[in-house]
Amino acid sequence: MKIQKTNALQVECNNEVYLNTYVSTWSGNVELKFAGYESDGSEYKLNIQLPLDKARALANELNADLENYDKQKAEEAKRLAEKVSEVEGSEDE
């Protein structure tokens, strides 16, 4: 049997989180910064450094996921509008 230790860090941010990115021409790394305050007043800061190619891959994946999300929401809104239109049309008869 193989046993492996795993560490996991989960950070949930709300709309008040401070976000910042920085691309270093010196190191070729990208830095992502997240900072905010908890309800008890404690402060949290999370700094992530990525190699440029990994940051580009992350940006591409995030962009694709956001585009897919927007398409799905637009399709849901269109279907809802069609249902509302059908119901309104049947009430007029």
N, CA, C and O atoms as a GROMACS GRO file, in nm:
protein
  372
    1MET      N    1   0.086  -0.117   0.000
    1MET     CA    2   0.000   0.000   0.000
    1MET      C    3   0.090   0.123   0.000
    1MET      O    4   0.190   0.130   0.071
    2LYS      N    5   0.050   0.220  -0.083
    2LYS     CA    6   0.124   0.345  -0.091
    2LYS      C    7   0.043   0.454  -0.021
    2LYS      O    8  -0.075   0.472  -0.049
    3ILE      N    9   0.106   0.525   0.070
    3ILE     CA   10   0.042   0.635   0.141
    3ILE      C   11   0.111   0.763   0.101
    3ILE      O   12   0.234   0.773   0.101
    4GLN      N   13   0.032   0.861   0.067
    4GLN     CA   14   0.086   0.988   0.023
    4GLN      C   15   0.024   1.100   0.104
    4GLN      O   16  -0.098   1.104   0.122
    5LYS      N   17   0.107   1.190   0.152
    5LYS     CA   18   0.058   1.306   0.224
    5LYS      C   19   0.022   1.416   0.124
    5LYS      O   20   0.098   1.445   0.032
    6THR      N   21  -0.094   1.475   0.145
    6THR     CA   22  -0.140   1.582   0.056
    6THR      C   23  -0.174   1.705   0.139
    6THR      O   24  -0.241   1.695   0.242
    7ASN      N   25  -0.129   1.818   0.094
    7ASN     CA   26  -0.165   1.946   0.156
    7ASN      C   27  -0.257   2.020   0.061
    7ASN      O   28  -0.232   2.026  -0.060
    8ALA      N   29  -0.362   2.078   0.115
    8ALA     CA   30  -0.455   2.154   0.032
    8ALA      C   31  -0.480   2.290   0.098
    8ALA      O   32  -0.493   2.301   0.220
    9LEU      N   33  -0.486   2.390   0.015
    9LEU     CA   34  -0.516   2.525   0.061
    9LEU      C   35  -0.637   2.574  -0.018
    9LEU      O   36  -0.634   2.577  -0.141
   10GLN      N   37  -0.740   2.612   0.053
   10GLN     CA   38  -0.860   2.664  -0.012
   10GLN      C   39  -0.882   2.806   0.034
   10GLN      O   40  -0.890   2.834   0.154
   11VAL      N   41  -0.891   2.897  -0.062
   11VAL     CA   42  -0.914   3.037  -0.032
   11VAL      C   43  -1.041   3.080  -0.105
   11VAL      O   44  -1.050   3.067  -0.227
   12GLU      N   45  -1.137   3.131  -0.030
   12GLU     CA   46  -1.260   3.182  -0.089
   12GLU      C   47  -1.260   3.333  -0.075
   12GLU      O   48  -1.247   3.386   0.035
   13CYS      N   49  -1.275   3.401  -0.186
   13CYS     CA   50  -1.273   3.548  -0.188
   13CYS      C   51  -1.413   3.600  -0.218
   13CYS      O   52  -1.492   3.534  -0.286
   14ASN      N   53  -1.441   3.718  -0.167
   14ASN     CA   54  -1.567   3.784  -0.203
   14ASN      C   55  -1.534   3.902  -0.295
   14ASN      O   56  -1.420   3.916  -0.338
   15ASN      N   57  -1.630   3.984  -0.324
   15ASN     CA   58  -1.609   4.097  -0.416
   15ASN      C   59  -1.521   4.206  -0.358
   15ASN      O   60  -1.480   4.297  -0.431
   16GLU      N   61  -1.491   4.200  -0.230
   16GLU     CA   62  -1.408   4.302  -0.169
   16GLU      C   63  -1.259   4.267  -0.171
   16GLU      O   64  -1.177   4.342  -0.119
   17VAL      N   65  -1.225   4.155  -0.230
   17VAL     CA   66  -1.085   4.113  -0.234
   17VAL      C   67  -1.003   4.208  -0.322
   17VAL      O   68  -1.050   4.255  -0.424
   18TYR      N   69  -0.881   4.233  -0.279
   18TYR     CA   70  -0.787   4.312  -0.359
   18TYR      C   71  -0.711   4.214  -0.449
   18TYR      O   72  -0.655   4.116  -0.400
   19LEU      N   73  -0.709   4.241  -0.577
   19LEU     CA   74  -0.638   4.157  -0.674
   19LEU      C   75  -0.535   4.240  -0.747
   19LEU      O   76  -0.558   4.356  -0.780
   20ASN      N   77  -0.420   4.179  -0.771
   20ASN     CA   78  -0.316   4.248  -0.846
   20ASN      C   79  -0.231   4.145  -0.918
   20ASN      O   80  -0.212   4.034  -0.869
   21THR      N   81  -0.182   4.183  -1.034
   21THR     CA   82  -0.089   4.097  -1.108
   21THR      C   83   0.034   4.178  -1.144
   21THR      O   84   0.028   4.301  -1.159
   22TYR      N   85   0.143   4.109  -1.158
   22TYR     CA   86   0.268   4.174  -1.196
   22TYR      C   87   0.349   4.076  -1.279
   22TYR      O   88   0.368   3.961  -1.240
   23VAL      N   89   0.397   4.121  -1.393
   23VAL     CA   90   0.484   4.041  -1.478
   23VAL      C   91   0.624   4.099  -1.467
   23VAL      O   92   0.649   4.214  -1.502
   24SER      N   93   0.715   4.017  -1.417
   24SER     CA   94   0.852   4.062  -1.396
   24SER      C   95   0.936   4.038  -1.522
   24SER      O   96   0.951   3.925  -1.568
   25THR      N   97   0.989   4.146  -1.577
   25THR     CA   98   1.078   4.131  -1.693
   25THR      C   99   1.214   4.076  -1.650
   25THR      O  100   1.288   4.020  -1.732
   26TRP      N  101   1.246   4.092  -1.523
   26TRP     CA  102   1.374   4.044  -1.473
   26TRP      C  103   1.374   3.892  -1.455
   26TRP      O  104   1.465   3.824  -1.501
   27SER      N  105   1.270   3.840  -1.386
   27SER     CA  106   1.268   3.696  -1.356
   27SER      C  107   1.188   3.615  -1.457
   27SER      O  108   1.206   3.494  -1.466
   28GLY      N  109   1.101   3.680  -1.533
   28GLY     CA  110   1.015   3.607  -1.625
   28GLY      C  111   0.900   3.538  -1.554
   28GLY      O  112   0.834   3.451  -1.611
   29ASN      N  113   0.875   3.576  -1.429
   29ASN     CA  114   0.764   3.519  -1.353
   29ASN      C  115   0.647   3.615  -1.349
   29ASN      O  116   0.661   3.736  -1.371
   30VAL      N  117   0.531   3.558  -1.321
   30VAL     CA  118   0.411   3.637  -1.302
   30VAL      C  119   0.371   3.621  -1.156
   30VAL      O  120   0.372   3.511  -1.101
   31GLU      N  121   0.335   3.732  -1.094
   31GLU     CA  122   0.292   3.729  -0.955
   31GLU      C  123   0.145   3.765  -0.947
   31GLU      O  124   0.101   3.865  -1.004
   32LEU      N  125   0.069   3.683  -0.877
   32LEU     CA  126  -0.072   3.708  -0.851
   32LEU      C  127  -0.085   3.738  -0.703
   32LEU      O  128  -0.035   3.661  -0.620
   33LYS      N  129  -0.151   3.847  -0.669
   33LYS     CA  130  -0.168   3.885  -0.529
   33LYS      C  131  -0.316   3.894  -0.496
   33LYS      O  132  -0.394   3.953  -0.571
   34PHE      N  133  -0.353   3.836  -0.384
   34PHE     CA  134  -0.488   3.842  -0.330
   34PHE      C  135  -0.475   3.890  -0.186
   34PHE      O  136  -0.390   3.841  -0.112
   35ALA      N  137  -0.557   3.985  -0.147
   35ALA     CA  138  -0.553   4.034  -0.008
   35ALA      C  139  -0.692   4.079   0.033
   35ALA      O  140  -0.772   4.124  -0.049
   36GLY      N  141  -0.719   4.064   0.160
   36GLY     CA  142  -0.848   4.106   0.212
   36GLY      C  143  -0.855   4.087   0.361
   36GLY      O  144  -0.756   4.058   0.427
   37TYR      N  145  -0.975   4.105   0.412
   37TYR     CA  146  -0.999   4.094   0.556
   37TYR      C  147  -1.112   3.996   0.582
   37TYR      O  148  -1.210   3.990   0.507
   38GLU      N  149  -1.097   3.919   0.687
   38GLU     CA  150  -1.202   3.828   0.732
   38GLU      C  151  -1.303   3.906   0.816
   38GLU      O  152  -1.278   4.020   0.854
   39SER      N  153  -1.416   3.844   0.845
   39SER     CA  154  -1.519   3.910   0.925
   39SER      C  155  -1.471   3.941   1.067
   39SER      O  156  -1.524   4.031   1.131
   40ASP      N  157  -1.372   3.866   1.116
   40ASP     CA  158  -1.320   3.893   1.250
   40ASP      C  159  -1.212   4.002   1.251
   40ASP      O  160  -1.154   4.031   1.355
   41GLY      N  161  -1.187   4.062   1.133
   41GLY     CA  162  -1.088   4.169   1.123
   41GLY      C  163  -0.948   4.123   1.089
   41GLY      O  164  -0.860   4.205   1.064
   42SER      N  165  -0.927   3.992   1.086
   42SER     CA  166  -0.793   3.943   1.051
   42SER      C  167  -0.768   3.962   0.902
   42SER      O  168  -0.860   3.954   0.820
   43GLU      N  169  -0.644   3.986   0.869
   43GLU     CA  170  -0.604   4.012   0.731
   43GLU      C  171  -0.545   3.886   0.670
   43GLU      O  172  -0.477   3.809   0.738
   44TYR      N  173  -0.572   3.866   0.543
   44TYR     CA  174  -0.506   3.755   0.473
   44TYR      C  175  -0.440   3.809   0.347
   44TYR      O  176  -0.489   3.901   0.283
   45LYS      N  177  -0.328   3.748   0.314
   45LYS     CA  178  -0.256   3.780   0.191
   45LYS      C  179  -0.211   3.649   0.128
   45LYS      O  180  -0.159   3.561   0.197
   46LEU      N  181  -0.230   3.638  -0.001
   46LEU     CA  182  -0.187   3.521  -0.074
   46LEU      C  183  -0.112   3.570  -0.197
   46LEU      O  184  -0.168   3.639  -0.281
   47ASN      N  185   0.015   3.534  -0.207
   47ASN     CA  186   0.097   3.568  -0.323
   47ASN      C  187   0.134   3.440  -0.394
   47ASN      O  188   0.183   3.345  -0.333
   48ILE      N  189   0.110   3.437  -0.524
   48ILE     CA  190   0.142   3.320  -0.606
   48ILE      C  191   0.236   3.364  -0.716
   48ILE      O  192   0.209   3.462  -0.786
   49GLN      N  193   0.347   3.292  -0.733
   49GLN     CA  194   0.439   3.320  -0.842
   49GLN      C  195   0.438   3.203  -0.938
   49GLN      O  196   0.450   3.087  -0.898
   50LEU      N  197   0.424   3.235  -1.066
   50LEU     CA  198   0.418   3.134  -1.171
   50LEU      C  199   0.518   3.167  -1.280
   50LEU      O  200   0.544   3.284  -1.309
   51PRO      N  201   0.575   3.064  -1.341
   51PRO     CA  202   0.655   3.090  -1.462
   51PRO      C  203   0.562   3.147  -1.570
   51PRO      O  204   0.443   3.119  -1.571
   52LEU      N  205   0.617   3.225  -1.658
   52LEU     CA  206   0.539   3.294  -1.760
   52LEU      C  207   0.454   3.198  -1.843
   52LEU      O  208   0.338   3.230  -1.872
   53ASP      N  209   0.507   3.083  -1.882
   53ASP     CA  210   0.428   2.990  -1.964
   53ASP      C  211   0.310   2.932  -1.887
   53ASP      O  212   0.204   2.910  -1.945
   54LYS      N  213   0.325   2.909  -1.757
   54LYS     CA  214   0.214   2.859  -1.676
   54LYS      C  215   0.109   2.969  -1.656
   54LYS      O  216  -0.010   2.941  -1.654
   55ALA      N  217   0.153   3.093  -1.640
   55ALA     CA  218   0.060   3.205  -1.626
   55ALA      C  219  -0.020   3.223  -1.755
   55ALA      O  220  -0.140   3.250  -1.750
   56ARG      N  221   0.046   3.209  -1.869
   56ARG     CA  222  -0.026   3.220  -1.997
   56ARG      C  223  -0.130   3.108  -2.009
   56ARG      O  224  -0.243   3.131  -2.053
   57ALA      N  225  -0.092   2.987  -1.970
   57ALA     CA  226  -0.186   2.874  -1.975
   57ALA      C  227  -0.305   2.899  -1.882
   57ALA      O  228  -0.419   2.871  -1.918
   58LEU      N  229  -0.278   2.952  -1.763
   58LEU     CA  230  -0.384   2.985  -1.668
   58LEU      C  231  -0.477   3.091  -1.726
   58LEU      O  232  -0.599   3.079  -1.717
   59ALA      N  233  -0.420   3.195  -1.786
   59ALA     CA  234  -0.500   3.302  -1.845
   59ALA      C  235  -0.586   3.248  -1.959
   59ALA      O  236  -0.703   3.286  -1.971
   60ASN      N  237  -0.530   3.162  -2.043
   60ASN     CA  238  -0.607   3.104  -2.154
   60ASN      C  239  -0.721   3.018  -2.103
   60ASN      O  240  -0.832   3.025  -2.156
   61GLU      N  241  -0.694   2.936  -2.001
   61GLU     CA  242  -0.798   2.850  -1.946
   61GLU      C  243  -0.908   2.932  -1.878
   61GLU      O  244  -1.026   2.903  -1.894
   62LEU      N  245  -0.868   3.034  -1.805
   62LEU     CA  246  -0.966   3.121  -1.739
   62LEU      C  247  -1.052   3.192  -1.843
   62LEU      O  248  -1.174   3.201  -1.827
   63ASN      N  249  -0.990   3.242  -1.948
   63ASN     CA  250  -1.065   3.310  -2.054
   63ASN      C  251  -1.164   3.215  -2.121
   63ASN      O  252  -1.278   3.252  -2.145
   64ALA      N  253  -1.120   3.093  -2.151
   64ALA     CA  254  -1.209   2.995  -2.214
   64ALA      C  255  -1.324   2.959  -2.121
   64ALA      O  256  -1.439   2.948  -2.166
   65ASP      N  257  -1.295   2.940  -1.993
   65ASP     CA  258  -1.401   2.907  -1.897
   65ASP      C  259  -1.502   3.021  -1.884
   65ASP      O  260  -1.622   2.996  -1.875
   66LEU      N  261  -1.455   3.145  -1.882
   66LEU     CA  262  -1.545   3.260  -1.873
   66LEU      C  263  -1.631   3.273  -1.999
   66LEU      O  264  -1.749   3.305  -1.990
   67GLU      N  265  -1.572   3.250  -2.115
   67GLU     CA  266  -1.649   3.255  -2.239
   67GLU      C  267  -1.757   3.148  -2.240
   67GLU      O  268  -1.870   3.174  -2.280
   68ASN      N  269  -1.722   3.026  -2.196
   68ASN     CA  270  -1.821   2.918  -2.191
   68ASN      C  271  -1.932   2.950  -2.091
   68ASN      O  272  -2.049   2.923  -2.117
   69TYR      N  273  -1.897   3.008  -1.978
   69TYR     CA  274  -1.995   3.048  -1.877
   69TYR      C  275  -2.091   3.151  -1.936
   69TYR      O  276  -2.213   3.140  -1.921
   70ASP      N  277  -2.035   3.252  -2.003
   70ASP     CA  278  -2.118   3.357  -2.063
   70ASP      C  279  -2.212   3.301  -2.170
   70ASP      O  280  -2.327   3.341  -2.179
   71LYS      N  281  -2.162   3.207  -2.251
   71LYS     CA  282  -2.246   3.145  -2.354
   71LYS      C  283  -2.360   3.066  -2.290
   71LYS      O  284  -2.474   3.074  -2.334
   72GLN      N  285  -2.328   2.992  -2.184
   72GLN     CA  286  -2.430   2.912  -2.116
   72GLN      C  287  -2.537   3.002  -2.055
   72GLN      O  288  -2.656   2.974  -2.068
   73LYS      N  289  -2.496   3.111  -1.991
   73LYS     CA  290  -2.592   3.204  -1.931
   73LYS      C  291  -2.677   3.271  -2.038
   73LYS      O  292  -2.796   3.293  -2.017
   74ALA      N  293  -2.618   3.304  -2.153
   74ALA     CA  294  -2.693   3.366  -2.263
   74ALA      C  295  -2.796   3.268  -2.318
   74ALA      O  296  -2.909   3.307  -2.348
   75GLU      N  297  -2.758   3.140  -2.331
   75GLU     CA  298  -2.853   3.039  -2.379
   75GLU      C  299  -2.967   3.019  -2.280
   75GLU      O  300  -3.082   3.005  -2.320
   76GLU      N  301  -2.935   3.018  -2.149
   76GLU     CA  302  -3.038   3.004  -2.046
   76GLU      C  303  -3.134   3.123  -2.051
   76GLU      O  304  -3.256   3.106  -2.040
   77ALA      N  305  -3.080   3.243  -2.067
   77ALA     CA  306  -3.165   3.363  -2.075
   77ALA      C  307  -3.253   3.359  -2.199
   77ALA      O  308  -3.369   3.399  -2.193
   78LYS      N  309  -3.199   3.312  -2.309
   78LYS     CA  310  -3.276   3.302  -2.433
   78LYS      C  311  -3.391   3.203  -2.418
   78LYS      O  312  -3.503   3.230  -2.460
   79ARG      N  313  -3.361   3.086  -2.357
   79ARG     CA  314  -3.467   2.986  -2.336
   79ARG      C  315  -3.575   3.040  -2.242
   79ARG      O  316  -3.694   3.018  -2.266
   80LEU      N  317  -3.535   3.110  -2.138
   80LEU     CA  318  -3.632   3.168  -2.046
   80LEU      C  319  -3.718   3.273  -2.116
   80LEU      O  320  -3.840   3.276  -2.096
   81ALA      N  321  -3.656   3.357  -2.198
   81ALA     CA  322  -3.732   3.458  -2.271
   81ALA      C  323  -3.830   3.393  -2.368
   81ALA      O  324  -3.942   3.442  -2.384
   82GLU      N  325  -3.790   3.284  -2.431
   82GLU     CA  326  -3.880   3.212  -2.522
   82GLU      C  327  -3.999   3.154  -2.446
   82GLU      O  328  -4.112   3.159  -2.494
   83LYS      N  329  -3.974   3.097  -2.327
   83LYS     CA  330  -4.083   3.042  -2.247
   83LYS      C  331  -4.178   3.152  -2.202
   83LYS      O  332  -4.300   3.134  -2.207
   84VAL      N  333  -4.124   3.265  -2.160
   84VAL     CA  334  -4.208   3.377  -2.119
   84VAL      C  335  -4.292   3.425  -2.237
   84VAL      O  336  -4.411   3.454  -2.222
   85SER      N  337  -4.230   3.432  -2.354
   85SER     CA  338  -4.302   3.476  -2.474
   85SER      C  339  -4.415   3.378  -2.510
   85SER      O  340  -4.523   3.419  -2.550
   86GLU      N  341  -4.387   3.247  -2.494
   86GLU     CA  342  -4.489   3.147  -2.522
   86GLU      C  343  -4.608   3.159  -2.426
   86GLU      O  344  -4.723   3.151  -2.468
   87VAL      N  345  -4.576   3.179  -2.297
   87VAL     CA  346  -4.681   3.192  -2.196
   87VAL      C  347  -4.762   3.319  -2.222
   87VAL      O  348  -4.885   3.317  -2.214
   88GLU      N  349  -4.697   3.428  -2.253
   88GLU     CA  350  -4.767   3.552  -2.282
   88GLU      C  351  -4.852   3.539  -2.408
   88GLU      O  352  -4.963   3.593  -2.415
   89GLY      N  353  -4.800   3.467  -2.507
   89GLY     CA  354  -4.874   3.445  -2.630
   89GLY      C  355  -4.997   3.360  -2.609
   89GLY      O  356  -5.101   3.385  -2.670
   90SER      N  357  -4.988   3.259  -2.524
   90SER     CA  358  -5.103   3.172  -2.497
   90SER      C  359  -5.208   3.244  -2.412
   90SER      O  360  -5.326   3.211  -2.420
   91GLU      N  361  -5.166   3.342  -2.332
   91GLU     CA  362  -5.262   3.419  -2.251
   91GLU      C  363  -5.341   3.516  -2.337
   91GLU      O  364  -5.453   3.552  -2.303
   92ASP      N  365  -5.283   3.560  -2.449
   92ASP     CA  366  -5.350   3.654  -2.537
   92ASP      C  367  -5.461   3.588  -2.619
   92ASP      O  368  -5.548   3.657  -2.672
   93GLU      N  369  -5.457   3.457  -2.629
   93GLU     CA  370  -5.555   3.388  -2.714
   93GLU      C  371  -5.687   3.374  -2.647
   93GLU      O  372  -5.780   3.317  -2.706
   0.00000   0.00000   0.00000
